[in-house]
Amino acid sequence: MGEATLFLGALDSIFLFSYAVGLYVSGVIGDRFNLRYVLSFGLCGSAITEFVFGTLTEWLHFYNVYLYCVLWVINGLLQSTVWPCVVAIMGNWFGKSGRGFVFGLWSACASVGNILGAFLASSVLKYGYEYAFLVTSVVQFAGGVVVFFGLLTSPKEIGLNDYFETGLRPVTRDSDSQRPLMSDEEDELTDEYSSIQQQDEEPQPQPQPRAIGFFQAFCLPGVLPYSLAYACLKLVNYSFFFWLPFYLSKNFGWKEVEADRLSVWYDVGGIIGGTVQGLISDLLGKRAPVLAISLLLAMGSLVGYSHSPNNQLVNGALLATTGFLIGGPSNMISSAISADLGRQEALHNSQQALATVTGIVDGTGSIGAAGGQYLVSLIESKLGWMCVFYFFIIMTGCSVLFIIPLLFREIQSLCRDRQARTLQL
């Protein structure tokens, strides 16, 4: 038991490091292969790995630290295929207009998964921890099967390419309705019309977008600052995700089931935060100001939560507030902003970069989160939980610093737009 905290921290770091490495690779793979196949393979493969990790080893009474570490590395690599693929698929279906709200609402899927997973695992935990792994892995495998047989990765698969590119529905061409009714030079017009109609009916094939290179994607405007900011922010966000039930149980003496269910309020705040802040960024036309304000307020909420009393109602309210201010920006960067960066004007619509850019942003964030999990366990064991919260505050402040150059650029852009409107009036 004395080594449990450090081992859990090491296990989390192992998972996140392998997840981060996998994201850099899987983003490139997602832009070059069928997204549905890559996504299904990741979901089903990860489910099988989790079953072996938590259920099969218990059934066989085979316990080995090195086996657990190897399985968790494999799990991280397999799970890394999921997020770049789903962001790329969403980016294929939704344009930039309203993307903040749509992606903010959709990115709640991760938090909803956390909530359902916590309730599902806690409901069967009394029968043995192996059943928590069994139930969740079965659900995940079933999701992979549904994705394989039912997911449409792009409007092109159902012939809606013209609609999504022009915003207009394809017009049904009727040769009789377009044929000239009367003309002195009927034969000449008919021949000319026939050649035009043949060109319309047989359009020249459009070249497929070329997948962008990894280093070229890394050098796109905004990718590096947002990646570094997300590294600091994901460290804090994932620390709450991994350590919150353990902290509530150990610090306040609450039962594991109570701690699991109370931790759900952090995800509830993240769901609302991602949706509301995404909508505000759409109305404003800029993302960085919304992120900066939310993260500055998050530093204050972390101070407040670190002094939370031993009261579940107050603790839940503070958790929801903290989730709103930290989980909201985290959801925005990993979804809407990643889609913006992968579809920016610098690509000239001739290069496929959405999954690659998403993998870079999320992968860099996972590297920060991976290093942070072991630091959290180390700081807690040496200095206590209060110093852990100070560490979170510093990391949140660093994420604001990385966003500042983008913030100034977007503020200048807003000022120029306002001056242009004033001149027009």
C-alpha positions in Angstrom: 0.0 0.0 0.0 2.9 2.3 0.7 4.1 2.0 -2.9 0.6 2.2 -4.4 0.6 6.0 -5.0 3.9 6.0 -6.8 3.0 3.0 -8.9 -0.3 4.5 -9.9 1.5 7.7 -10.9 4.0 5.7 -12.9 1.3 3.8 -14.6 -0.5 6.9 -15.6 2.7 8.4 -17.0 3.5 5.3 -18.9 0.0 5.3 -20.5 0.2 9.0 -21.4 3.7 8.9 -22.8 2.8 6.0 -25.1 -0.5 7.8 -25.9 1.5 10.9 -26.8 3.9 9.1 -29.1 1.0 7.3 -30.7 -0.8 10.5 -31.4 2.0 11.9 -33.5 2.0 8.7 -35.6 -1.8 8.1 -35.7 -2.5 11.6 -36.9 -0.3 11.1 -39.9 -1.9 7.6 -40.5 -5.4 9.1 -40.2 -4.7 11.5 -43.1 -3.5 8.7 -45.3 -5.9 5.8 -44.6 -9.6 5.3 -44.2 -10.6 7.0 -40.9 -13.3 4.4 -40.2 -10.9 1.5 -40.3 -8.3 3.3 -38.2 -10.9 4.3 -35.6 -12.5 0.9 -35.4 -9.1 -0.8 -35.0 -8.1 1.5 -32.1 -11.4 1.0 -30.3 -11.6 -2.7 -30.5 -7.8 -3.3 -29.9 -7.9 -1.1 -26.8 -11.0 -2.9 -25.5 -9.2 -6.2 -25.8 -6.1 -4.9 -24.0 -8.1 -3.5 -21.1 -9.9 -6.9 -20.8 -6.5 -8.7 -20.5 -5.1 -6.0 -18.2 -7.9 -6.0 -15.6 -10.0 -9.1 -16.0 -8.0 -11.9 -17.5 -5.1 -11.4 -15.2 -7.4 -11.6 -12.2 -9.2 -14.7 -13.5 -5.8 -16.4 -14.0 -4.4 -15.0 -10.7 -1.4 -13.8 -12.7 0.0 -10.5 -11.3 3.1 -9.0 -12.7 4.2 -5.3 -12.6 6.1 -5.5 -15.9 3.1 -7.1 -17.7 0.8 -4.3 -16.5 3.3 -1.7 -17.8 3.6 -3.4 -21.2 -0.2 -3.8 -21.6 -0.7 -0.1 -20.6 1.8 1.0 -23.2 -0.1 -1.0 -25.9 -3.4 0.5 -24.6 -2.0 4.0 -24.9 -0.8 3.4 -28.5 -4.2 2.0 -29.5 -6.3 4.7 -27.8 -4.2 7.3 -29.6 -5.8 6.5 -32.9 -9.2 7.7 -31.7 -9.1 11.4 -31.1 -7.3 12.6 -34.3 -9.7 10.5 -36.3 -12.9 11.7 -34.7 -11.8 15.4 -34.9 -11.0 14.9 -38.6 -14.4 13.3 -39.2 -16.2 16.1 -37.4 -14.1 18.6 -39.4 -15.3 17.0 -42.6 -18.9 17.5 -41.7 -18.9 20.9 -40.1 -17.4 24.2 -41.4 -15.8 27.0 -39.5 -19.1 28.8 -39.0 -20.5 27.7 -35.7 -17.6 25.3 -35.2 -16.9 26.5 -31.6 -20.4 25.7 -30.4 -20.7 22.4 -32.4 -17.3 21.2 -31.4 -17.8 22.4 -27.8 -21.0 20.5 -27.5 -19.6 17.4 -29.3 -16.4 17.3 -27.3 -18.5 16.7 -24.2 -18.4 13.1 -25.4 -15.2 12.6 -23.4 -16.7 14.0 -20.2 -19.9 12.1 -20.7 -17.7 9.0 -21.2 -16.0 9.8 -17.9 -19.3 10.2 -16.1 -20.8 6.9 -17.5 -17.6 5.1 -16.9 -17.4 6.2 -13.3 -21.0 5.1 -12.6 -20.6 1.9 -14.6 -17.4 0.9 -12.8 -18.6 1.9 -9.4 -21.9 0.0 -9.8 -20.0 -3.4 -10.3 -17.0 -2.7 -8.1 -18.6 -4.5 -5.2 -18.3 -7.8 -7.2 -14.6 -7.3 -7.8 -12.5 -4.8 -9.7 -12.1 -7.2 -12.6 -15.8 -6.7 -13.5 -15.3 -3.0 -13.8 -12.7 -3.7 -16.6 -14.9 -6.4 -18.1 -18.1 -4.2 -18.4 -16.3 -1.1 -19.8 -14.2 -3.1 -22.3 -17.3 -4.9 -23.6 -19.0 -1.5 -24.1 -16.0 -0.1 -25.9 -15.6 -3.1 -28.2 -19.3 -2.8 -29.1 -18.7 0.8 -29.9 -15.9 -0.1 -32.3 -18.2 -2.6 -34.1 -20.9 0.1 -34.5 -18.3 2.5 -35.9 -17.0 0.0 -38.4 -20.4 -0.8 -39.8 -22.2 2.5 -39.4 -19.9 5.6 -39.5 -19.8 7.9 -42.5 -16.5 9.7 -42.3 -17.2 12.4 -45.0 -20.2 13.9 -46.9 -18.5 12.6 -50.1 -19.5 9.1 -49.1 -23.2 10.0 -49.7 -22.7 12.4 -52.6 -23.0 15.7 -50.7 -19.7 17.1 -51.8 -21.2 19.9 -53.8 -23.5 20.9 -51.0 -20.7 21.2 -48.4 -18.3 23.0 -50.7 -20.7 25.6 -52.1 -23.4 25.7 -49.5 -26.0 24.9 -52.2 -27.7 21.7 -53.0 -26.6 20.1 -56.3 -29.0 21.1 -59.1 -30.6 18.2 -61.0 -29.7 18.7 -64.6 -32.6 18.2 -67.1 -31.5 18.3 -70.7 -35.0 19.0 -72.1 -35.6 21.9 -69.7 -32.4 23.6 -70.9 -32.8 22.9 -74.6 -33.4 26.0 -76.8 -37.0 26.4 -77.9 -36.7 28.6 -81.0 -33.7 29.7 -83.0 -32.8 30.6 -86.6 -29.5 28.8 -86.1 -31.0 25.8 -84.3 -28.5 23.2 -85.6 -25.5 25.4 -84.6 -26.9 26.1 -81.1 -27.8 22.4 -80.7 -24.3 21.3 -81.4 -22.8 24.0 -79.2 -25.3 23.1 -76.4 -24.5 19.4 -76.7 -20.8 20.1 -76.2 -21.5 22.3 -73.2 -23.9 19.7 -71.7 -21.3 17.0 -72.2 -18.7 19.0 -70.3 -21.2 19.6 -67.5 -22.2 15.9 -67.3 -18.6 14.8 -67.3 -16.6 17.1 -65.0 -12.9 16.8 -64.9 -11.8 14.7 -61.9 -10.6 16.8 -59.0 -7.2 15.9 -57.5 -7.4 14.3 -54.1 -6.0 16.5 -51.3 -2.4 15.6 -50.5 -1.5 14.6 -47.0 0.7 17.2 -45.3 4.1 16.2 -43.8 4.5 16.1 -40.0 7.1 18.9 -39.7 5.2 21.0 -42.2 2.1 20.7 -40.0 4.1 21.5 -36.9 5.2 24.8 -38.6 1.7 26.0 -39.4 0.7 29.3 -37.8 -0.6 28.8 -34.2 0.2 25.0 -33.9 3.2 25.4 -31.7 1.7 28.0 -29.2 -1.5 26.1 -28.8 0.4 22.8 -28.4 2.5 24.1 -25.6 -0.5 25.8 -23.9 -2.4 22.5 -24.2 0.6 20.6 -22.6 0.2 22.7 -19.5 -3.6 22.6 -19.5 -3.9 18.9 -20.1 -1.5 18.2 -17.3 -4.0 19.9 -14.9 -7.1 18.5 -16.6 -5.8 14.9 -16.6 -4.5 15.2 -13.0 -8.1 15.9 -11.9 -9.3 13.0 -14.1 -6.8 10.5 -12.7 -6.3 11.7 -9.1 -9.6 13.3 -8.0 -11.4 10.1 -6.7 -8.2 9.1 -4.9 -7.8 12.6 -3.4 -11.4 12.8 -2.2 -11.2 9.4 -0.6 -7.9 10.0 1.1 -8.2 13.6 2.1 -11.8 13.6 3.3 -12.2 10.0 4.2 -15.2 9.5 1.9 -16.0 6.0 0.6 -14.7 5.1 -2.9 -18.2 5.0 -4.4 -19.0 8.4 -3.0 -15.7 9.8 -4.2 -16.2 8.4 -7.7 -19.7 9.9 -8.0 -18.7 13.3 -6.6 -15.8 13.6 -9.1 -18.4 13.5 -11.9 -19.2 17.2 -11.2 -15.8 18.2 -12.6 -16.8 16.6 -15.9 -20.2 18.2 -15.7 -18.5 21.6 -15.5 -16.3 20.7 -18.4 -19.3 19.9 -20.6 -21.0 23.2 -19.9 -17.8 25.1 -20.2 -16.8 23.7 -23.6 -20.3 24.4 -25.0 -20.7 27.9 -23.6 -17.2 29.1 -24.3 -17.3 27.6 -27.8 -20.5 29.6 -28.5 -19.0 32.8 -27.1 -15.9 32.3 -29.3 -18.2 31.9 -32.3 -20.1 35.1 -31.6 -16.8 36.9 -31.0 -15.1 35.4 -34.0 -11.9 34.7 -31.9 -10.8 31.9 -29.6 -7.8 33.2 -27.7 -9.6 35.9 -25.7 -12.1 33.4 -24.4 -9.4 30.9 -23.4 -7.3 33.5 -21.7 -10.1 34.9 -19.5 -11.3 31.4 -18.5 -7.8 30.3 -17.5 -7.1 33.4 -15.5 -10.4 32.8 -13.6 -9.4 29.1 -13.3 -6.3 30.0 -11.3 -8.6 31.6 -8.7 -11.0 28.6 -8.7 -8.0 26.3 -8.0 -7.1 28.4 -4.9 -10.7 28.1 -3.8 -11.0 24.4 -4.3 -7.7 23.7 -2.4 -9.5 25.2 0.7 -12.7 23.3 0.2 -14.4 22.2 3.5 -15.3 18.6 4.3 -18.8 19.1 2.7 -19.9 17.2 -0.4 -22.3 19.9 -1.6 -19.7 22.7 -1.4 -17.1 20.4 -2.8 -19.3 19.5 -5.8 -20.1 23.2 -6.5 -16.4 24.1 -6.5 -15.6 21.1 -8.7 -18.2 22.1 -11.3 -16.8 25.6 -11.3 -13.2 24.4 -11.7 -14.3 22.0 -14.5 -16.1 24.8 -16.3 -13.0 27.0 -16.3 -10.4 24.3 -17.0 -12.3 21.6 -18.8 -14.0 24.1 -21.1 -10.7 25.5 -22.6 -9.2 22.0 -22.7 -12.2 20.8 -24.8 -11.9 23.8 -27.1 -8.2 23.4 -27.9 -8.5 19.6 -28.5 -11.5 20.0 -30.8 -12.6 23.3 -32.3 -9.1 25.0 -32.3 -7.4 21.9 -33.7 -10.0 21.8 -36.5 -9.4 25.5 -37.2 -5.6 24.9 -37.3 -6.0 21.9 -39.6 -8.2 23.8 -42.1 -6.6 27.2 -42.0 -6.0 29.4 -45.2 -2.3 28.6 -45.2 -3.2 25.1 -46.6 -5.1 26.6 -49.6 -7.5 23.6 -49.4 -5.0 21.5 -51.3 -3.5 19.6 -48.4 -5.0 17.1 -45.9 -3.8 18.1 -42.4 -6.7 17.9 -40.0 -5.8 14.6 -38.3 -2.0 15.4 -38.4 -2.5 18.7 -36.7 -4.9 17.3 -34.1 -2.4 14.5 -33.4 0.4 17.1 -32.8 -1.7 19.3 -30.5 -3.1 16.4 -28.5 0.2 14.6 -28.5 2.1 17.5 -27.1 -0.6 17.9 -24.5 -0.3 14.3 -23.6 3.5 14.6 -23.1 2.9 17.4 -20.6 0.1 15.4 -18.9 2.4 12.3 -18.8 5.2 14.0 -17.0 2.7 15.7 -14.7 1.1 12.5 -13.4 4.4 11.3 -11.8 5.2 14.7 -10.5 1.8 14.9 -8.8 2.4 11.6 -7.0 5.9 12.7 -6.1 4.8 16.2 -4.8 1.9 14.6 -2.9 4.1 12.0 -1.2 6.8 14.6 -0.2 5.0 17.9 0.3 1.2 17.2 0.5 -1.8 18.0 -1.5 -1.7 21.8 -1.0 1.6 21.9 -2.9 0.0 19.9 -5.7 -2.7 22.6 -6.1 0.1 25.3 -6.2 1.6 23.2 -9.0 -1.7 23.2 -10.9 -2.0 27.0 -10.5 1.5 27.5 -12.0 0.8 25.2 -14.9 -2.5 27.0 -15.7 -0.6 30.3 -15.6 2.0 28.9 -18.1 -0.8 28.0 -20.5 -2.0 31.6 -20.4 1.6 32.8 -21.2 1.7 30.6 -24.3 -1.6 32.0 -25.6 -0.7 35.7 -25.1 1.0 36.1 -28.6 -2.1 34.7 -30.2 -4.3 36.8 -27.9 -2.6 40.1 -29.0 -2.8 39.0 -32.7 -6.6 38.4 -32.4 -7.2 41.6 -30.5 -5.4 43.5 -33.2 -7.6 41.7 -35.8 -10.7 42.7 -33.9 -9.6 46.3 -33.8 -9.0 46.3 -37.6 -12.4 44.8 -38.2 -14.1 47.4 -36.1 -12.2 50.2 -37.9 -13.2 48.8 -41.2 -16.9 48.6 -40.2 -16.7 52.2 -38.9 -15.3 53.4 -42.2 -18.0 51.6 -44.1 -20.7 53.3 -42.0 
